[in-house]
């Protein structure tokens, strides 16, 4: 019986060790991908922040401009662009982004553009109205992907199939800190005016016309914000996966330590039993 128990423990140690090797390899791969994704996010973040700041600086001077992107409609149907990953094994990364979107949706009539297989699967399973699916782009997004997503969202908005557009993604704060965010893309809303624009009293001149300038600029703004969100989400996903795999590796090492202790105790008990049997046999022959 003791031998059978020891064999079972040895099999478990071997199985956990195999799993540990896999999680360790995935941790190393995620670390390499994280370095590239983090560098990309840090290089591009100032550009996207400046675009948003510039748009907010222009909005106070567009009171008389007529544009569908500025009109505040009655909200009948709300559009959401939800960015998740294509794969799991990344802790609560996908769950947190989906939860952020669903909480905001509440009881609204919604349309979803799903980015990432995990999000697409969730919203399809729950019966949400999916107007767009973009998969296999979460780890290495391109600007062309953002243009395609932005074009679809703009078409839905311009055709009045949705009355506002919200973007849900995960902001990369640090390797261990990733924050789900929701921002409203359309219609544009004036926020606090950036400090550098507050002292500007001059009237802005648009050529050929304010409407044409804004109708050209705002789609570019939407595409840029989506691309920035894709990059942030990519870095967040790799950070979350690295942390999850590191934790799994640590847990596997702890399990192996406990199993080795159990194996040594079982082996000691087996040896003690054999010695007792030998001594007992010797005593019986006297």
C-alpha positions as CSV (number, residue, x, y, z in Angstrom):
1,X,0.0,0.0,0.0
2,X,2.8,2.4,0.9
3,X,4.6,1.6,-2.4
4,X,1.4,2.4,-4.3
5,X,1.0,5.7,-2.4
6,X,4.6,6.6,-3.2
7,X,4.2,5.8,-6.9
8,X,1.1,8.0,-7.0
9,X,2.9,10.9,-5.4
10,X,5.8,10.5,-7.9
11,X,3.3,10.7,-10.8
12,X,1.8,13.8,-9.3
13,X,5.2,15.5,-8.9
14,X,6.0,14.7,-12.5
15,X,2.7,16.1,-13.7
16,X,3.0,19.3,-11.7
17,X,6.6,19.7,-12.9
18,X,5.5,19.4,-16.5
19,X,2.9,22.1,-15.9
20,X,5.5,24.3,-14.2
21,X,7.8,24.1,-17.3
22,X,4.9,25.1,-19.5
23,X,3.9,28.1,-17.3
24,X,7.5,29.2,-17.0
25,X,8.0,29.1,-20.7
26,X,4.8,31.1,-21.2
27,X,6.0,33.6,-18.5
28,X,9.2,34.1,-20.5
29,X,7.4,34.6,-23.8
30,X,5.0,37.0,-22.2
31,X,7.9,39.0,-20.7
32,X,9.4,39.4,-24.1
33,X,6.1,40.4,-25.7
34,X,5.4,42.8,-22.8
35,X,8.7,44.6,-23.3
36,X,7.8,45.3,-26.9
37,X,4.2,46.2,-26.2
38,X,5.1,48.5,-23.3
39,X,7.7,50.3,-25.4
40,X,5.1,50.8,-28.2
41,X,2.5,52.1,-25.7
42,X,4.9,54.5,-24.1
43,X,6.1,55.8,-27.5
44,X,2.6,56.3,-28.8
45,X,0.7,57.5,-25.7
46,X,1.8,61.2,-25.9
47,X,0.6,61.4,-29.5
48,X,-2.9,60.1,-28.7
49,X,-3.1,62.3,-25.5
50,X,-2.2,65.3,-27.6
51,X,-4.9,64.5,-30.2
52,X,-7.6,64.3,-27.5
53,X,-6.3,67.5,-25.9
54,X,-6.3,69.3,-29.3
55,X,-9.9,68.3,-30.1
56,X,-11.0,69.5,-26.7
57,X,-9.2,72.8,-27.3
58,X,-11.1,73.2,-30.6
59,X,-14.6,72.4,-29.3
60,X,-15.2,75.6,-27.4
61,X,-14.8,77.5,-30.7
62,X,-17.3,75.5,-32.6
63,X,-20.6,76.6,-31.0
64,X,-22.1,77.6,-34.4
65,X,-20.8,74.7,-36.3
66,X,-23.3,72.1,-37.5
67,X,-22.0,68.6,-37.5
68,X,-23.6,65.2,-36.9
69,X,-20.6,64.4,-34.7
70,X,-21.4,67.2,-32.3
71,X,-25.2,66.9,-32.2
72,X,-26.6,65.5,-28.9
73,X,-29.3,63.1,-30.0
74,X,-32.0,61.3,-28.0
75,X,-30.2,58.1,-27.0
76,X,-32.2,55.1,-28.4
77,X,-29.4,52.7,-29.0
78,X,-25.8,52.9,-27.6
79,X,-22.8,51.5,-29.4
80,X,-19.8,49.9,-27.6
81,X,-16.4,49.0,-28.9
82,X,-15.1,46.5,-26.4
83,X,-11.5,45.4,-26.5
84,X,-10.5,42.1,-25.0
85,X,-7.9,39.4,-25.8
86,X,-8.1,36.5,-28.2
87,X,-6.7,34.1,-25.6
88,X,-7.1,33.4,-21.9
89,X,-4.5,32.6,-19.2
90,X,-4.2,36.3,-18.3
91,X,-5.9,36.5,-15.0
92,X,-8.9,38.9,-14.8
93,X,-7.9,40.9,-17.9
94,X,-10.7,39.8,-20.1
95,X,-13.3,39.6,-17.3
96,X,-12.6,43.1,-16.0
97,X,-13.0,44.7,-19.5
98,X,-16.2,42.8,-20.1
99,X,-17.6,43.7,-16.7
100,X,-16.8,47.4,-17.2
101,X,-18.8,47.4,-20.4
102,X,-21.7,45.3,-19.1
103,X,-22.0,47.5,-16.0
104,X,-22.3,50.6,-18.1
105,X,-24.8,49.0,-20.5
106,X,-27.2,48.4,-17.7
107,X,-30.7,48.0,-19.3
108,X,-29.9,50.0,-22.4
109,X,-30.5,48.9,-26.0
110,X,-27.0,48.3,-27.2
111,X,-24.9,47.4,-30.2
112,X,-21.5,45.9,-29.7
113,X,-18.3,45.8,-31.8
114,X,-16.3,43.1,-30.3
115,X,-12.5,43.1,-30.5
116,X,-10.8,39.9,-29.3
117,X,-12.2,36.3,-29.4
118,X,-13.0,36.3,-25.6
119,X,-15.2,39.3,-25.8
120,X,-16.9,38.2,-29.1
121,X,-17.7,34.8,-27.5
122,X,-19.2,36.4,-24.4
123,X,-21.4,38.9,-26.1
124,X,-22.6,36.3,-28.7
125,X,-23.4,33.8,-26.0
126,X,-25.3,36.4,-24.0
127,X,-27.4,37.4,-27.0
128,X,-26.1,40.9,-27.5
129,X,-26.5,42.6,-30.9
130,X,-23.0,42.2,-32.4
131,X,-22.5,44.5,-35.4
132,X,-18.8,43.8,-35.8
133,X,-16.2,41.1,-34.9
134,X,-12.5,41.7,-35.0
135,X,-10.3,38.8,-33.8
136,X,-6.6,37.8,-34.0
137,X,-5.4,41.4,-33.7
138,X,-5.3,41.9,-29.9
139,X,-1.6,41.0,-29.4
140,X,-0.2,43.1,-32.3
141,X,-2.7,45.7,-33.5
142,X,-2.1,47.7,-36.6
143,X,-3.4,51.2,-37.5
144,X,-5.3,49.6,-40.4
145,X,-7.2,47.6,-37.8
146,X,-8.2,50.8,-36.0
147,X,-9.3,52.3,-39.3
148,X,-11.6,49.4,-40.1
149,X,-13.1,49.5,-36.6
150,X,-13.5,53.2,-36.7
151,X,-15.0,53.1,-40.1
152,X,-17.7,50.6,-39.0
153,X,-18.5,52.6,-35.9
154,X,-18.8,55.9,-37.9
155,X,-21.1,54.2,-40.4
156,X,-23.4,52.9,-37.7
157,X,-23.4,56.4,-36.1
158,X,-23.9,58.3,-39.3
159,X,-26.8,56.0,-40.4
160,X,-28.4,56.6,-37.0
161,X,-28.3,52.9,-36.2
162,X,-26.6,53.9,-32.9
163,X,-26.8,57.3,-31.2
164,X,-23.5,57.3,-29.3
165,X,-20.2,55.4,-29.4
166,X,-18.4,54.3,-26.3
167,X,-14.9,52.7,-26.2
168,X,-14.0,50.1,-23.5
169,X,-10.4,49.1,-23.1
170,X,-7.7,48.3,-20.5
171,X,-5.2,51.1,-19.7
172,X,-1.7,50.0,-19.1
173,X,-0.5,51.6,-15.8
174,X,2.3,49.2,-14.9
175,X,3.2,45.5,-15.2
176,X,1.0,44.6,-12.3
177,X,-1.6,47.4,-12.6
178,X,-4.1,47.5,-15.5
179,X,-7.2,49.7,-15.3
180,X,-10.4,49.1,-17.4
181,X,-11.6,52.4,-18.9
182,X,-14.6,53.6,-20.7
183,X,-14.5,56.8,-22.8
184,X,-17.2,58.3,-25.0
185,X,-16.1,58.9,-28.6
186,X,-19.3,60.2,-30.2
187,X,-21.0,62.6,-30.1
188,X,-18.1,64.7,-29.0
189,X,-18.5,66.4,-25.6
190,X,-16.7,69.4,-24.3
191,X,-14.6,68.6,-21.3
192,X,-12.4,70.9,-19.2
193,X,-10.5,73.2,-21.6
194,X,-6.8,72.4,-21.6
195,X,-4.8,75.1,-19.9
196,X,-2.8,76.2,-23.0
197,X,-6.1,76.9,-24.8
198,X,-7.8,78.8,-22.0
199,X,-6.2,82.2,-22.8
200,X,-7.0,82.0,-26.5
201,X,-9.6,84.6,-27.3
202,X,-9.1,84.8,-31.1
203,X,-11.7,83.5,-33.5
204,X,-10.4,80.4,-35.2
205,X,-10.6,80.4,-39.0
206,X,-11.4,77.2,-40.9
207,X,-10.7,76.6,-44.6
208,X,-12.6,75.7,-46.6
209,X,-15.3,75.7,-43.9
210,X,-15.6,74.7,-40.2
211,X,-18.0,71.8,-41.1
212,X,-15.6,70.3,-43.7
213,X,-12.6,70.7,-41.4
214,X,-14.4,69.0,-38.5
215,X,-16.0,66.3,-40.6
216,X,-12.5,65.4,-41.8
217,X,-10.7,65.8,-38.5
218,X,-13.2,63.9,-36.2
219,X,-13.0,60.5,-38.0
220,X,-9.2,60.8,-37.8
221,X,-9.6,61.5,-34.1
222,X,-11.8,58.4,-33.6
223,X,-9.4,56.2,-35.5
224,X,-6.5,57.5,-33.5
225,X,-8.2,57.0,-30.1
226,X,-9.2,53.4,-31.1
227,X,-5.6,52.7,-32.1
228,X,-4.3,54.1,-28.9
229,X,-6.7,51.9,-26.9
230,X,-5.6,48.8,-28.9
231,X,-2.0,49.5,-28.0
232,X,-2.8,50.1,-24.4
233,X,-4.9,46.9,-24.2
234,X,-2.1,44.9,-25.9
235,X,0.4,45.9,-23.3
236,X,-2.1,45.3,-20.5
237,X,-2.9,41.8,-21.8
238,X,0.8,40.8,-21.9
239,X,1.4,42.2,-18.4
240,X,-1.6,40.4,-17.0
241,X,-0.5,37.1,-18.7
242,X,3.0,37.4,-17.4
243,X,1.8,38.0,-13.8
244,X,-0.7,35.1,-14.1
245,X,2.0,32.7,-15.4
246,X,4.5,33.8,-12.8
247,X,1.9,33.1,-10.1
248,X,1.1,29.7,-11.6
249,X,4.8,28.8,-11.7
250,X,5.2,29.9,-8.0
251,X,2.2,27.8,-7.1
252,X,3.6,24.8,-9.0
253,X,6.9,25.0,-7.1
254,X,5.1,25.2,-3.8
255,X,3.0,22.1,-4.7
256,X,6.1,20.2,-5.7
257,X,7.7,21.1,-2.4
258,X,4.6,19.8,-0.5
259,X,4.5,16.6,-2.6
260,X,8.3,16.0,-2.0
261,X,7.7,16.3,1.7
262,X,4.8,13.8,1.5
263,X,6.9,11.5,-0.6
264,X,9.8,11.6,1.9
265,X,7.4,10.9,4.8
266,X,5.8,8.0,2.9
267,X,9.3,6.6,2.1
268,X,10.4,6.9,5.7
269,X,7.3,5.2,6.8
270,X,7.9,2.4,4.3
271,X,11.5,1.9,5.5
272,X,10.4,1.9,9.1
273,X,7.8,-0.7,8.4
274,X,10.3,-2.9,6.5
275,X,12.8,-2.7,9.5
276,X,10.0,-3.6,11.9
277,X,9.1,-6.6,9.8
278,X,12.7,-7.7,9.7
279,X,13.2,-7.3,13.4
280,X,9.9,-9.1,14.1
281,X,10.9,-12.0,11.9
282,X,14.3,-12.3,13.6
283,X,12.6,-12.3,17.0
284,X,10.1,-15.0,15.9
285,X,13.0,-17.3,14.9
286,X,14.6,-17.2,18.3
